[in-house]
Amino acid sequence: MTHHEEDFKDTTSTINVLMVIVAMVAMPLLPMLMGWFTMLR
């Protein structure tokens, strides 16, 4: 049971790290995407 808890904790931290990386990549690109949508209109 202890191994399962450690595995679950590791999985959660991995998902959190992936979410942080995706947010760091996507947030600066949002204004650029909005600018493209405005230009292409």
Secondary structure, DSSP 8 states (H G I E B T S, - for coil): -HHHHHHHHHHHHHHHHHHHHHHHHHHHHHHHHHHHHHHH-
